Amino acid sequence: MFVSQARSITQQSRLAITLAWVAGYTNILTLITCGTATSHVSGTLSQWGLDLVEGKWALMAFTSFLLVTFFAGAVASGVCTETGRRRGWQSIYVLPMAVQAVLLAAFAAALEWMAGERPETGHLYLATGLASTAMGLQNATITRISSGVVRTTHMTGVVTDLGLELVQCLYWLRDRANGATTPSRVPTQATAAPTMRRLLLLLSIAGSFALGAGLGALAHRLIPDQAMAPPVLFLAWIIVQDISTPICDLAPSDLVDEDLGLPRGIVAHGLRRRKGAGRRFHRLPDLQRWLDTLPAEARVAILDLGDAVTLDENTALELAAVARQAETSGRRLIFAGVGPSQFRVIQRAGAGDTLDQTNLCSDLELAVARGLHELDARSRGPRPR
C-alpha cells in the first residue's frame, strides 16, 4: 500500500477510503471525550481568532496548542518520508504510519488515564495533542502519497469536489440520453464518462469518514476502555502487510549487457524476485524514483517485467501512470514481458489508452527492437509537412 505514490484516481480513492474511517473514528472520540475536533483545523483557527478578539487567553492557548500539534504532525510526516527517500527506502511511508499507530495507542492510554476527570484538567492537553498530531501526520502522509490530490482527515474538499462532479455527471447523463456529442466549445473533461466513477468514489470517501465516526461513537458506548483499539490494530495490520510483502529488485538487464548491447540513448532494466522470497506475490518498486535516476541522455527506457510481478489491475494503473510520467519528461517507456493475459488485465483496468501496442512487448528482444526504432525516430525529429 505504501510502496510508491498513488497516481491514478482509483488508487488515490482506494487509499482514501481505507484510511478516512480512521480519521472519522478518532475525531468523534475526541469530540465525545475532550469536546473538540482534532482531524482538521479550520474551526480551530476560527476559534483562535475569536478568542484573540475577546481576550480569552486560556482558550486561545488551547486552540494554539491544537494548531501547533497538528502542524507538528505534518512536520513529522515530512521528516519521516524525506528521510526514507534520501536513504533509498523502497517503502518510505511505513515509518510515518507506524508513528501514527503509536500516537493513537498513546491517545487511547491517555483517554483511559483521564477517565472521570474534568475536561479542564491538564490531561485534556495530552489527549488532544496526541490525537491532533496523529491526524496532522496522516493528512500530510496521504497528501504526499497522492501528490496533493487526496485528503483523509477532513471532508471539505471531498464535499466540494462531490458537488462539482455531480453537476458534470448530470450533464453527461443528459447528453448521453439525448445522444449528443461533445460540442467543440465544451471541455471534454466536463462530459467524460469517468465522471460517474469519480462521483461514486468521492461518495465512498465521505461515507468511510462518516462510518468511522459512527463506529467510534458506538465503540465508546459499548467498550469505552478499548474504544481506540480498532484503528490502532488496523494500522498495525496494514503496516505488517506492507513490510511482509516483498518488493521486486530493479537492476540493469543482464541479457542486454551480455548479448545485445545498446546505444547510450536506451537503457534496459529488469524486475526480479527477491532472493529467499520464493514465488510469493511481489509488488512494484518506486518506478518514479527509477525514472528520475536514469541518465539524462536516455530517451528510451525498457522495463522487463518478467515473471516477478503479479499484474493485477492496481499494478496496471501504476504502470500506466509511470508511462505517462515518462512521456511528460520526454522519454518513451517500453514494457517487456507482457503477454495476452496481462494485456487483458490492462484493458480491464482502463489503462489501455496509455499502455498500447507501441509500448507493450511480449519479450525483451522485441522491446529492444522497438526501442531502437523509437530512438531512431526521435533522433530524426518530426517529419516536415
ZAKOL-848654 format. One record per residue (C-alpha): residue number from 0; x, y, z. Coordinates in Angstrom, 1 decimal. Example, Ala and Ser with C-alpha at 12.3 -4.5 7.8 and 13.67 -1.06 7.14 Angstrom:
BEGIN
+-----+--------+--------+--------+
: pos :     px :     py :     pz :
+-----+--------+--------+--------+
:   0 :   12.3 :   -4.5 :    7.8 :
:   1 :   13.7 :   -1.1 :    7.1 :
+-----+--------+--------+--------+
END
This chain:
BEGIN
+-----+--------+--------+--------+
: pos :     px :     py :     pz :
+-----+--------+--------+--------+
:   0 :    0.0 :    0.0 :    0.0 :
:   1 :    2.8 :    2.5 :    0.8 :
:   2 :    5.4 :    1.5 :   -1.7 :
:   3 :    5.1 :    4.5 :   -4.0 :
:   4 :    2.8 :    7.4 :   -4.8 :
:   5 :   -0.7 :    6.6 :   -5.8 :
:   6 :   -1.1 :    8.3 :   -9.2 :
:   7 :   -4.4 :    7.1 :  -10.6 :
:   8 :   -7.8 :    8.3 :   -9.4 :
:   9 :   -8.7 :    4.7 :   -8.5 :
:  10 :   -5.5 :    4.2 :   -6.4 :
:  11 :   -5.9 :    7.5 :   -4.6 :
:  12 :   -9.6 :    6.8 :   -3.8 :
:  13 :   -8.9 :    3.3 :   -2.5 :
:  14 :   -6.2 :    4.8 :   -0.3 :
:  15 :   -8.5 :    7.5 :    1.0 :
:  16 :  -11.4 :    5.1 :    1.6 :
:  17 :   -9.1 :    2.8 :    3.5 :
:  18 :   -7.9 :    5.5 :    5.9 :
:  19 :  -10.7 :    8.0 :    6.0 :
:  20 :  -12.6 :    6.0 :    8.6 :
:  21 :   -9.6 :    6.2 :   10.9 :
:  22 :   -9.8 :   10.0 :   10.9 :
:  23 :  -13.6 :   10.0 :   11.4 :
:  24 :  -13.3 :    7.4 :   14.2 :
:  25 :  -10.5 :    9.4 :   16.0 :
:  26 :  -12.3 :   12.7 :   15.5 :
:  27 :  -15.6 :   11.6 :   17.0 :
:  28 :  -13.8 :   10.2 :   20.1 :
:  29 :  -12.0 :   13.5 :   20.7 :
:  30 :  -15.3 :   15.3 :   20.3 :
:  31 :  -17.0 :   13.0 :   22.8 :
:  32 :  -14.3 :   12.7 :   25.4 :
:  33 :  -12.5 :   16.1 :   25.0 :
:  34 :  -15.1 :   18.3 :   23.5 :
:  35 :  -13.1 :   19.4 :   20.5 :
:  36 :  -12.3 :   18.2 :   16.9 :
:  37 :   -8.8 :   17.2 :   16.0 :
:  38 :   -9.0 :   15.8 :   12.5 :
:  39 :   -9.0 :   19.3 :   10.9 :
:  40 :   -8.0 :   22.9 :   12.0 :
:  41 :  -10.4 :   25.2 :   10.1 :
:  42 :  -12.7 :   25.5 :   13.0 :
:  43 :   -9.8 :   25.6 :   15.5 :
:  44 :   -8.2 :   28.5 :   13.6 :
:  45 :  -11.6 :   30.4 :   13.5 :
:  46 :  -11.9 :   29.8 :   17.3 :
:  47 :   -8.4 :   31.1 :   17.8 :
:  48 :   -9.3 :   34.4 :   16.1 :
:  49 :  -12.4 :   34.7 :   18.2 :
:  50 :  -10.5 :   34.0 :   21.4 :
:  51 :   -7.9 :   36.6 :   20.4 :
:  52 :  -10.5 :   39.3 :   19.8 :
:  53 :  -12.4 :   38.5 :   23.0 :
:  54 :   -9.3 :   38.2 :   25.1 :
:  55 :  -10.0 :   34.7 :   26.3 :
:  56 :   -6.3 :   33.8 :   26.8 :
:  57 :   -6.8 :   30.4 :   28.3 :
:  58 :   -8.9 :   29.2 :   25.5 :
:  59 :   -6.6 :   30.9 :   23.0 :
:  60 :   -3.7 :   28.9 :   24.5 :
:  61 :   -5.6 :   25.7 :   24.0 :
:  62 :   -6.5 :   26.4 :   20.4 :
:  63 :   -2.9 :   27.5 :   19.7 :
:  64 :   -1.8 :   24.1 :   21.2 :
:  65 :   -4.1 :   22.2 :   18.8 :
:  66 :   -2.8 :   24.2 :   15.8 :
:  67 :    0.8 :   23.6 :   16.8 :
:  68 :    0.4 :   19.8 :   17.3 :
:  69 :   -1.4 :   19.3 :   14.0 :
:  70 :    1.4 :   21.3 :   12.3 :
:  71 :    3.9 :   19.1 :   14.2 :
:  72 :    2.3 :   16.0 :   12.9 :
:  73 :    2.7 :   17.3 :    9.3 :
:  74 :    6.3 :   18.1 :   10.0 :
:  75 :    6.9 :   14.7 :   11.5 :
:  76 :    5.5 :   13.1 :    8.3 :
:  77 :    7.7 :   15.2 :    6.2 :
:  78 :   10.8 :   14.2 :    8.2 :
:  79 :    9.9 :   10.5 :    8.0 :
:  80 :    9.2 :   10.4 :    4.3 :
:  81 :   12.1 :   12.6 :    3.3 :
:  82 :   14.5 :   10.5 :    5.4 :
:  83 :   13.2 :    7.4 :    3.7 :
:  84 :   13.6 :    9.0 :    0.3 :
:  85 :   17.1 :   10.1 :    0.9 :
:  86 :   18.2 :    6.8 :    2.3 :
:  87 :   16.6 :    4.9 :   -0.7 :
:  88 :   14.0 :    3.0 :    1.2 :
:  89 :   11.5 :    1.3 :   -1.1 :
:  90 :    8.6 :    1.8 :    1.3 :
:  91 :    9.1 :    5.3 :    2.7 :
:  92 :    5.5 :    5.6 :    4.1 :
:  93 :    5.6 :    2.7 :    6.6 :
:  94 :    7.5 :    4.8 :    9.2 :
:  95 :    5.0 :    7.7 :    9.4 :
:  96 :    2.1 :    5.2 :    9.5 :
:  97 :    3.9 :    3.4 :   12.3 :
:  98 :    4.4 :    6.7 :   14.2 :
:  99 :    0.7 :    7.4 :   13.8 :
: 100 :   -0.2 :    4.0 :   15.2 :
: 101 :    2.0 :    4.7 :   18.2 :
: 102 :    0.4 :    8.1 :   18.7 :
: 103 :   -3.1 :    6.7 :   18.5 :
: 104 :   -2.2 :    4.0 :   21.0 :
: 105 :   -0.9 :    6.7 :   23.3 :
: 106 :   -4.1 :    8.6 :   22.8 :
: 107 :   -6.0 :    5.5 :   23.9 :
: 108 :   -3.9 :    5.3 :   27.0 :
: 109 :   -4.5 :    9.0 :   27.7 :
: 110 :   -8.3 :    8.6 :   27.4 :
: 111 :   -8.2 :    5.8 :   29.9 :
: 112 :   -6.0 :    7.8 :   32.2 :
: 113 :   -8.3 :   10.8 :   32.1 :
: 114 :  -11.5 :    8.7 :   32.7 :
: 115 :  -13.6 :   10.6 :   35.2 :
: 116 :  -11.5 :   13.7 :   35.1 :
: 117 :  -13.0 :   17.1 :   34.2 :
: 118 :  -12.1 :   18.3 :   30.6 :
: 119 :  -10.4 :   21.3 :   32.0 :
: 120 :   -7.6 :   19.3 :   33.6 :
: 121 :   -4.1 :   19.0 :   32.1 :
: 122 :   -4.9 :   15.6 :   30.8 :
: 123 :   -7.0 :   17.3 :   28.1 :
: 124 :   -3.9 :   18.8 :   26.6 :
: 125 :   -2.2 :   15.4 :   26.5 :
: 126 :   -5.1 :   13.5 :   24.9 :
: 127 :   -6.0 :   16.2 :   22.3 :
: 128 :   -2.3 :   16.8 :   21.5 :
: 129 :   -1.7 :   13.2 :   20.7 :
: 130 :   -4.8 :   12.9 :   18.5 :
: 131 :   -4.1 :   16.2 :   16.7 :
: 132 :   -0.5 :   15.2 :   16.0 :
: 133 :   -1.7 :   11.8 :   14.6 :
: 134 :   -4.2 :   13.5 :   12.3 :
: 135 :   -1.7 :   16.0 :   11.0 :
: 136 :    0.7 :   13.2 :   10.3 :
: 137 :   -1.9 :   11.1 :    8.5 :
: 138 :   -3.2 :   14.0 :    6.4 :
: 139 :    0.4 :   15.0 :    5.4 :
: 140 :    1.4 :   11.4 :    4.6 :
: 141 :   -1.6 :   10.7 :    2.3 :
: 142 :   -1.2 :   14.1 :    0.7 :
: 143 :    2.4 :   13.2 :   -0.1 :
: 144 :    1.4 :    9.7 :   -1.5 :
: 145 :   -1.3 :   11.2 :   -3.7 :
: 146 :    0.7 :   14.2 :   -4.8 :
: 147 :   -1.8 :   16.6 :   -3.1 :
: 148 :   -4.9 :   15.1 :   -4.7 :
: 149 :   -6.4 :   13.3 :   -1.7 :
: 150 :   -7.2 :   14.3 :    1.9 :
: 151 :   -8.5 :   11.9 :    4.5 :
: 152 :   -8.8 :   13.8 :    7.8 :
: 153 :  -11.3 :   16.5 :    6.6 :
: 154 :  -14.1 :   16.3 :    4.2 :
: 155 :  -14.4 :   19.9 :    3.0 :
: 156 :  -12.5 :   19.3 :   -0.3 :
: 157 :  -14.3 :   16.0 :   -0.8 :
: 158 :  -17.7 :   17.5 :   -0.5 :
: 159 :  -16.7 :   20.4 :   -2.7 :
: 160 :  -15.4 :   18.0 :   -5.4 :
: 161 :  -18.6 :   16.0 :   -4.9 :
: 162 :  -20.8 :   19.0 :   -5.8 :
: 163 :  -18.7 :   19.8 :   -8.9 :
: 164 :  -18.6 :   16.2 :  -10.1 :
: 165 :  -22.4 :   15.8 :   -9.5 :
: 166 :  -23.1 :   18.7 :  -12.0 :
: 167 :  -20.7 :   17.2 :  -14.6 :
: 168 :  -22.3 :   13.8 :  -14.1 :
: 169 :  -25.8 :   15.2 :  -14.6 :
: 170 :  -24.8 :   17.0 :  -17.8 :
: 171 :  -23.0 :   13.8 :  -19.1 :
: 172 :  -26.1 :   11.7 :  -18.4 :
: 173 :  -28.3 :   14.3 :  -20.2 :
: 174 :  -26.0 :   14.4 :  -23.2 :
: 175 :  -25.8 :   10.6 :  -23.3 :
: 176 :  -29.6 :   10.3 :  -23.1 :
: 177 :  -30.0 :   12.7 :  -26.0 :
: 178 :  -27.3 :   11.1 :  -28.0 :
: 179 :  -25.4 :   14.4 :  -28.1 :
: 180 :  -21.8 :   14.6 :  -29.0 :
: 181 :  -19.4 :   16.9 :  -27.1 :
: 182 :  -19.5 :   20.4 :  -28.6 :
: 183 :  -16.2 :   21.8 :  -29.5 :
: 184 :  -16.6 :   24.7 :  -27.1 :
: 185 :  -17.2 :   22.4 :  -24.1 :
: 186 :  -14.1 :   20.9 :  -22.5 :
: 187 :  -14.1 :   17.1 :  -22.8 :
: 188 :  -13.4 :   16.7 :  -19.1 :
: 189 :  -16.9 :   18.1 :  -18.4 :
: 190 :  -18.6 :   15.4 :  -20.3 :
: 191 :  -16.3 :   12.4 :  -19.9 :
: 192 :  -17.8 :    9.1 :  -18.8 :
: 193 :  -15.4 :    8.6 :  -15.8 :
: 194 :  -17.2 :   11.4 :  -14.0 :
: 195 :  -19.8 :    8.9 :  -12.7 :
: 196 :  -17.0 :    6.7 :  -11.5 :
: 197 :  -15.2 :    9.6 :   -9.7 :
: 198 :  -18.6 :   10.6 :   -8.2 :
: 199 :  -19.1 :    7.2 :   -6.6 :
: 200 :  -15.5 :    7.2 :   -5.3 :
: 201 :  -15.9 :   10.6 :   -3.7 :
: 202 :  -19.2 :    9.4 :   -2.1 :
: 203 :  -17.2 :    6.4 :   -0.8 :
: 204 :  -14.6 :    8.6 :    0.8 :
: 205 :  -17.2 :   10.7 :    2.6 :
: 206 :  -19.1 :    7.6 :    3.6 :
: 207 :  -15.9 :    6.0 :    5.0 :
: 208 :  -15.3 :    9.1 :    7.2 :
: 209 :  -18.9 :    9.0 :    8.4 :
: 210 :  -18.8 :    5.3 :    9.0 :
: 211 :  -15.7 :    5.8 :   11.1 :
: 212 :  -17.5 :    8.4 :   13.2 :
: 213 :  -20.5 :    6.2 :   13.7 :
: 214 :  -18.3 :    3.2 :   14.7 :
: 215 :  -16.3 :    5.4 :   17.1 :
: 216 :  -19.4 :    6.6 :   18.8 :
: 217 :  -20.7 :    3.0 :   19.1 :
: 218 :  -17.4 :    1.7 :   20.4 :
: 219 :  -17.3 :    4.5 :   23.1 :
: 220 :  -20.8 :    3.4 :   24.2 :
: 221 :  -20.1 :   -0.3 :   24.2 :
: 222 :  -16.4 :   -0.6 :   25.1 :
: 223 :  -15.2 :    2.8 :   26.4 :
: 224 :  -11.9 :    1.5 :   27.8 :
: 225 :  -10.9 :   -0.2 :   24.5 :
: 226 :  -12.6 :    2.2 :   22.1 :
: 227 :   -9.4 :    3.2 :   20.2 :
: 228 :   -8.3 :   -0.4 :   19.7 :
: 229 :   -9.9 :   -0.9 :   16.2 :
: 230 :   -8.0 :    1.9 :   14.4 :
: 231 :   -4.7 :    1.1 :   16.1 :
: 232 :   -5.0 :   -2.6 :   15.3 :
: 233 :   -6.0 :   -1.7 :   11.7 :
: 234 :   -2.9 :    0.5 :   11.2 :
: 235 :   -0.7 :   -2.2 :   12.7 :
: 236 :   -2.2 :   -4.7 :   10.3 :
: 237 :   -1.6 :   -2.7 :    7.1 :
: 238 :    2.0 :   -1.9 :    8.3 :
: 239 :    2.7 :   -5.6 :    8.8 :
: 240 :    1.2 :   -6.4 :    5.4 :
: 241 :    3.3 :   -3.7 :    3.8 :
: 242 :    6.5 :   -4.9 :    5.4 :
: 243 :    5.9 :   -8.6 :    4.8 :
: 244 :    5.1 :   -8.3 :    1.1 :
: 245 :    8.4 :   -8.4 :   -0.8 :
: 246 :    9.2 :   -5.6 :   -3.3 :
: 247 :   10.9 :   -6.5 :   -6.6 :
: 248 :   14.5 :   -5.8 :   -7.2 :
: 249 :   15.3 :   -3.4 :  -10.1 :
: 250 :   18.6 :   -3.7 :  -11.9 :
: 251 :   20.1 :   -3.4 :  -15.4 :
: 252 :   19.2 :   -6.3 :  -17.7 :
: 253 :   22.0 :   -8.9 :  -17.8 :
: 254 :   20.8 :  -10.1 :  -21.2 :
: 255 :   21.2 :   -6.7 :  -22.8 :
: 256 :   24.6 :   -6.2 :  -21.3 :
: 257 :   26.0 :   -9.5 :  -22.4 :
: 258 :   24.4 :  -10.2 :  -25.8 :
: 259 :   22.7 :   -7.2 :  -27.3 :
: 260 :   24.5 :   -4.0 :  -26.4 :
: 261 :   22.6 :   -0.7 :  -26.6 :
: 262 :   23.4 :    2.8 :  -27.6 :
: 263 :   23.6 :    5.4 :  -24.9 :
: 264 :   20.1 :    6.6 :  -25.7 :
: 265 :   18.5 :    3.4 :  -24.5 :
: 266 :   18.5 :    1.8 :  -21.0 :
: 267 :   17.1 :   -1.6 :  -20.2 :
: 268 :   16.3 :   -2.7 :  -16.7 :
: 269 :   14.5 :   -5.8 :  -15.3 :
: 270 :   12.4 :   -6.7 :  -12.3 :
: 271 :   13.5 :   -9.7 :  -10.4 :
: 272 :   12.1 :  -11.5 :   -7.4 :
: 273 :   13.8 :  -11.0 :   -4.1 :
: 274 :   16.1 :  -13.9 :   -3.1 :
: 275 :   14.5 :  -16.1 :   -0.5 :
: 276 :   11.0 :  -14.9 :   -1.3 :
: 277 :   10.2 :  -17.8 :   -3.5 :
: 278 :    7.1 :  -17.5 :   -5.6 :
: 279 :    5.3 :  -15.1 :   -3.3 :
: 280 :    3.4 :  -12.1 :   -4.6 :
: 281 :    5.8 :   -9.2 :   -5.3 :
: 282 :    5.0 :   -5.6 :   -5.7 :
: 283 :    6.5 :   -2.9 :   -7.9 :
: 284 :    9.3 :   -0.8 :   -6.5 :
: 285 :    9.1 :    3.0 :   -6.8 :
: 286 :    9.3 :    3.4 :  -10.6 :
: 287 :    9.1 :    7.1 :  -10.4 :
: 288 :   12.3 :    7.2 :   -8.5 :
: 289 :   13.8 :    4.8 :  -11.0 :
: 290 :   12.9 :    7.2 :  -13.9 :
: 291 :   14.4 :   10.1 :  -12.0 :
: 292 :   17.8 :    8.3 :  -11.7 :
: 293 :   18.1 :    7.4 :  -15.3 :
: 294 :   20.9 :    9.1 :  -17.3 :
: 295 :   19.8 :   12.4 :  -19.0 :
: 296 :   20.7 :   11.1 :  -22.4 :
: 297 :   18.4 :    8.0 :  -22.1 :
: 298 :   15.4 :    8.9 :  -24.2 :
: 299 :   14.0 :    5.3 :  -24.3 :
: 300 :   13.7 :    3.2 :  -21.2 :
: 301 :   12.9 :   -0.5 :  -21.3 :
: 302 :   11.5 :   -2.3 :  -18.3 :
: 303 :   11.4 :   -6.1 :  -18.4 :
: 304 :    8.6 :   -7.2 :  -16.0 :
: 305 :    9.5 :  -10.9 :  -16.4 :
: 306 :    7.6 :  -13.1 :  -14.0 :
: 307 :    8.4 :  -11.0 :  -10.9 :
: 308 :    5.2 :   -9.1 :  -10.7 :
: 309 :    1.6 :  -10.3 :  -10.5 :
: 310 :    0.0 :   -8.0 :  -12.9 :
: 311 :   -3.4 :   -7.1 :  -11.3 :
: 312 :   -5.5 :   -4.0 :  -12.1 :
: 313 :   -3.8 :   -1.9 :   -9.5 :
: 314 :   -0.4 :   -2.7 :  -10.9 :
: 315 :   -1.6 :   -1.9 :  -14.4 :
: 316 :   -2.7 :    1.5 :  -13.3 :
: 317 :    0.7 :    2.1 :  -11.7 :
: 318 :    2.5 :    1.2 :  -14.9 :
: 319 :    0.2 :    3.4 :  -16.9 :
: 320 :    0.9 :    6.4 :  -14.6 :
: 321 :    4.6 :    5.8 :  -14.8 :
: 322 :    4.4 :    5.7 :  -18.6 :
: 323 :    2.6 :    9.0 :  -18.7 :
: 324 :    5.2 :   10.5 :  -16.4 :
: 325 :    7.9 :    9.3 :  -18.7 :
: 326 :    6.2 :   10.9 :  -21.7 :
: 327 :    6.0 :   14.2 :  -19.7 :
: 328 :    9.7 :   14.1 :  -19.1 :
: 329 :   10.4 :   13.5 :  -22.8 :
: 330 :   11.1 :    9.7 :  -22.6 :
: 331 :    9.5 :    6.7 :  -24.1 :
: 332 :    8.8 :    3.8 :  -21.7 :
: 333 :    8.5 :    0.3 :  -23.1 :
: 334 :    7.5 :   -2.7 :  -21.1 :
: 335 :    8.7 :   -6.2 :  -21.9 :
: 336 :    7.2 :   -9.5 :  -20.7 :
: 337 :    3.5 :   -8.5 :  -21.3 :
: 338 :    1.5 :  -11.4 :  -22.7 :
: 339 :   -2.1 :  -11.7 :  -23.8 :
: 340 :   -3.4 :  -12.4 :  -20.3 :
: 341 :   -1.5 :   -9.4 :  -18.9 :
: 342 :   -2.8 :   -7.2 :  -21.7 :
: 343 :   -6.4 :   -8.2 :  -20.8 :
: 344 :   -5.8 :   -7.1 :  -17.2 :
: 345 :   -4.6 :   -3.7 :  -18.6 :
: 346 :   -7.7 :   -3.4 :  -20.6 :
: 347 :  -10.0 :   -4.2 :  -17.6 :
: 348 :   -8.2 :   -1.6 :  -15.5 :
: 349 :   -8.9 :    1.1 :  -18.0 :
: 350 :   -5.2 :    1.6 :  -18.7 :
: 351 :   -5.4 :    0.7 :  -22.4 :
: 352 :   -5.4 :    4.3 :  -23.6 :
: 353 :   -1.9 :    4.8 :  -22.2 :
: 354 :   -0.5 :    1.3 :  -22.5 :
: 355 :   -1.0 :    0.1 :  -26.0 :
: 356 :    0.8 :   -2.0 :  -28.6 :
: 357 :    3.5 :    0.7 :  -29.1 :
: 358 :    4.9 :    0.3 :  -25.6 :
: 359 :    4.0 :   -3.3 :  -24.7 :
: 360 :    6.1 :   -6.2 :  -25.9 :
: 361 :    6.0 :   -9.9 :  -25.2 :
: 362 :    9.7 :  -10.3 :  -24.7 :
: 363 :   12.9 :   -8.3 :  -24.2 :
: 364 :   14.3 :   -8.8 :  -27.7 :
: 365 :   11.2 :   -7.3 :  -29.3 :
: 366 :   11.2 :   -4.5 :  -26.8 :
: 367 :   14.8 :   -3.7 :  -27.7 :
: 368 :   14.0 :   -3.7 :  -31.4 :
: 369 :   11.1 :   -1.4 :  -30.8 :
: 370 :   13.2 :    0.8 :  -28.6 :
: 371 :   15.9 :    1.2 :  -31.3 :
: 372 :   13.2 :    2.2 :  -33.8 :
: 373 :   11.8 :    4.7 :  -31.3 :
: 374 :   15.2 :    6.2 :  -30.7 :
: 375 :   15.9 :    6.5 :  -34.4 :
: 376 :   12.6 :    8.2 :  -34.9 :
: 377 :   13.3 :   10.7 :  -32.1 :
: 378 :   16.8 :   11.4 :  -33.4 :
: 379 :   15.5 :   12.3 :  -36.8 :
: 380 :   12.8 :   14.5 :  -35.3 :
: 381 :    9.4 :   15.2 :  -36.7 :
: 382 :    9.0 :   14.9 :  -40.5 :
: 383 :    8.4 :   18.1 :  -42.4 :
: 384 :    4.9 :   18.6 :  -43.7 :
+-----+--------+--------+--------+
END
